Amino acid sequence: MTEKGEEIKVTYVCCNNNMQLYNQMLAPSLQLLHQEYPNSVNWLVIDTIKKKYKGAAIAFNTELENNKELLGDILVFCHNDIRFDNSDLHDYIVKTLYNDRNQIIGVAGKDERNKVPSNLRYYENKQYITKTRIEHPARVCSVDECCFAMTKELYFKIKFDEKVCFNWHLYAADICYAASLFLNTKILVSNISIFHKMNGNAGLYTDSNFLRSMWLMVKKYHNKVNAIYTTAYLCSTNYLSALLQINRTAIKNIIKY
């Protein structure tokens, strides 16, 4: 990392609802980074159960505003089941955003080919999670919520949409679309490999709250894009097509569960 890069302060932000999982996965990674960069890495872990937050967008927006003076120049949003055993991703994020601040960087995302480029792996067996692996950073439409980064400046320009993302879904996808459409932000997936989830037992899911947020995104970006690409779902922004698709998914979910 360049000397100037080392001076850039980075804050890792996590909505945590499982302390055991956090201590097992994310916490050791944060400690590793703090040991390597003691003056430029800190973190903000939000106890969403204790604070009774109803969704990620309101939790992040509230806590980041309340702790504004403690935040670094770069914000990295992480799930509690992310783990990395070196500083490769951290260094990549700092260098990339130092060179171009108008970017959002993820570790998985959905591109316009409806592929999910990523080098994410499960922690237990080290197997890759997605079929589409990458040798170089890739442009995508949106990134996955599990781990993504942007500058503090960019975040405070746009923030998470609490009306659209009223629950725990799609807040990363929505901010990617808002930033790219309104601020011409570049959306990238890093080729650095890190771990996400212990194993494949917990997969992607589209519950009723996900589908409600999806519909609100359709309304928000109608006539701005033809479709919304997320890691878990692809949806047309044509109202009739979107309604039919979302309703079909809802019926399938009812039958399944």
N, C-alpha and C positions, 0 to 999 in steps of 0.2 A: 504494500500500500504506500502511496506517496506520503510525504511528510504532511502536506496539507490535508490529505485524506484522513490521516490519523487524528487530526484536530477536530474532525467533524463528529459531533456528539449524536449518538443513536439511542433512541428509546424504543424498547420492545413493549408492546401493549397486548394484554391477554384478558379476555373475558373467561373467568375460571369458575366452573361449577363442580369440580372434582379435584380436591386437593391431593388425593392419592395418585391420580393420573398425572397431575401437574408435577408432583415431586419425582415421579418416575421418568417423565419424558422431558418437558420443557425446562424445568428448574436446573438440572445439571448442565444443560446447554448454555443457559444464561450465565451461570457461574463460570463456565469455561471462557466465554467471551469477556466477562468482567476481569478475569485473571490476565487475559492477553491485552485488553484495552481498559485498564482500571479507571482512566480519566475520561473515557468517551463512550462508555456503555452504561445505561441504567434501564430500569424496567418499571412498568406500571401494571400490576396484576389486580384486576377488578373482581372482587368476590360478588358474583351476580346473584347468588342465593341470599347472602346476608343483606345485600342492598336492595333485594327484591326488584331487580330490573326485569322488564317484560320482553326486552329485545336487545340485540347487539347495537343497533344504531343509536338508540337513546343512551345506552350504557357508555359507549365510546364517546359520543358527543358531550355528554355531561361530565365524565371524568377527565377528558382531555381539556375541556374548558376550565374545570376546577383546578387542574394541576398544570396549567399552561406554562408557568415559570420553571417547571422542572423538566420540560420536554426538550429533547434534542432537536437537531436540525432535520433529522430523518426519523420517521416513525415506521416501525415494522409491526404489523398486526399478526398475531400468531394464535392458533388454537393451542390448548394445553397438551395436545397429543403430538406436537411437533418436536423432533429431536435432531440435533446436528452435533457431530463429534469433532468438528474443526471449525475454523473461522472462514471457510471458503465462501459461503453464501454471504456472510456479513461483509467481507471484503469486496465481493462483486457488487453488492448493493451500494456501498459507499462510493466506489469508483464510478459506477454507472451514473448515479444521481449527482455526483460531483461534476461530471462532464455534461450532463443534460438534466436539469432539475424538473423538467416537465414530462416526467415518465411515472408510470406505475409498474412495479416489478413483482411478479408472482412466481410461484414454483410449479403451478399447473394452471391451465386455462383452456378455453375453447376457441378454435380458430374458425374462419369462414368455410373451411372444408368439413366442418363438424367433427374435427379431430380434437383430441385432448393431449397436446404435447406436454411431456413432463418426464423428469427422471426421479420422481418420488418413489420411495421404497417403504415397505412395511418393516417395522423394527425387529420383530421376532425372527423372521426368516430371510430378511434382506431382499426379498423378491420385489421386482418393479410393480407398481400399481397400475399404470396405464400401458396400453399397447403401443402408443405413439411416443417413442423416445427421441431425444434430440441431442445433437452434437454441438449445436450453437444456439444462442438465444433466439427465440422465435416470437414473431408478432402474433397477437391474439386479439379477440374481441373483448374478452373479459377474463379475469383471473379467479381462481378458487379462493374461498375465504380462509383456507387453512394457514396460509402464510403469504403476505404481500406487503410491499413497502412503497412509500412515497415521501416526499419532503413534507415537513410541517407546514411550510408555506402553501403547498398545493392542497393539503387537507383542509386548512382553515379557509381557503377560497371556496370550497365546495361542500365539505362535510358529508356525513351520511344522511340519507333521506329517511327520517323517522316515520313519515306517513306511508311511504311505499314499503319500507323495511321495518314494519311494526313488530316483527317477531325476531327469529334468529336466522333467517334465510336471506340470501341474495344481496346483502349489503355491499359486498365487494363487486359483484356484477353490476349493480346499479351505479356505484361511484365510478366504475370504469367507463360506462356508457356516458354518464354525465360529463366526466372530465374530457373524454375524447371528442364528444360532440360540441361542448361549449368552450373548452379551453385548448382544443387540439392536442390533447395529451397522448403520448405514445404508450401503448399497453404491451408489455413484454413478459415472456416467461423465461426465466433463467435456465441454463443447462446444468447448473450445479445440482448434485444429488443430495437430498436430505431425507430424513425419515418422517413418515406420517402414519399414525395409528400403530398399535401393536401388531394387528393382523387384519385380515380382510373380512372379519365377522360384521363390522359396522360399515355398511355401504352407503351409497347415495340414496336419498329418499325424498319424495315429493308429497309431504303431508298437506292437509288443507290450508295451513298457514303459508306454506311454500306457494301453493297454487293461487292463493289470494294475492300474495306479493307479486307473483308472475303477472296476474291480470292488471295490477296497478302499474307495473312496468310497461305493459302493452299500451295502456292508456297514456302513460307519460311520454313514450317514444313513438307513438303512432304518427305516421307521416315523416318521421325523422330517420328511421331505419326500416328495412323490410322485415327483419327478424331479430330476435334477441337470442344470442348464443351464450349459454352458461354451461358449466361443466356437467350439470345434472339434467339439463333440459334445453331443448331448442323450440322456440315458439314464434310463430308469425305475429307481426303487429297489425295484421288485418283483423278487425274486430270479430267478424263472423268466424274466420278460421281459428282464431285464438280461443274463442268461446267453445267451439266444438272440440278442439284439442284438450283444453283444460277440463271440460266436463267429462270427456272420455277417460282422462287420467283419474279424475275424482271417482268415477264409477268403478274403474279397475281397482283403485285403492280400497274402496268399500268391500268389493268382492274378495280381495286378497286378505283383508284383515277382519 
